[in-house]
């Protein structure tokens, strides 16, 4: 699996993306299968469209599974 930085604000770390992924080793990363991974955009800027994990969009919102707890000093 490939590690992808959350701060790049791409589909892989967006709450709207429905592709295969998992949280990375740190809250600052998400793991994707490969560079060509795709998934549907659900209710985002490209709603209903198939999008690559590394695509960008102005409607990006952090995937909640990547958000550290409020009392986490990483925030």
N, C-alpha and C positions, 0 to 999 in steps of 0.2 A: 504494500500500500504506500501511497505517496502522501507526505505531509504538506499541507497547504496553509499558508499564513492567513489568519482571520483578518488582519489589518488591510489585506488587499481588497476586501469587500467584494468577493466574487460569489457566484451561485453556491459553491460548495459549503460556504459558511452562512448562507441565508436561510431564514425560516421558511421562505416560500418554495425552496427547491426540494423536490421529492426524489432525488437520485440516491444511489448507494453511498453511504459515508458513515463515519463514526467520529466521536470526539478524539482529538489528538492527545498526546502525552501532557500537554499544557493547555490552559484555557485560550492560548494564543494560536492554536492550530486545530485543524480538522484533517482527518485521513480520508482519502479517496482512492478508489481502485487503481485508476490510471488517468493519464492526461485526457483521454477521450471519453471518460465517464459522462453519461448524460442522464437527465431526469426531467420530469415535467415541472413547469413553473405553476405553482398553485396560488392563485390570487395575487400574484406580484405584477410587475410591469409587463411581463411576457406571458400572462395567464393563459394556460392551455397549450403553450408551446414547449417543445422539447428543447432543453438548454444544456450546454456543456458545463461541467463543474467549474471551469475557469472563465466562464462568461461574466460580463459586468452588466450592471443595470442601476438606474437611479432610484429604484425602489428597494434596495438592499436593506434587510433588517437582520440582526444577529440571531442565529439559530439558538433557541432557548437552552438546548443541551450544552452549549458552549459557555453560557453565562455563569460565572462563579457565584457562589452564595454571597449574600450581602456582607456577611461578617468575614469574608475571605480578604486577606491583606493584599492580594494581587490586584484588586479593583482600584 
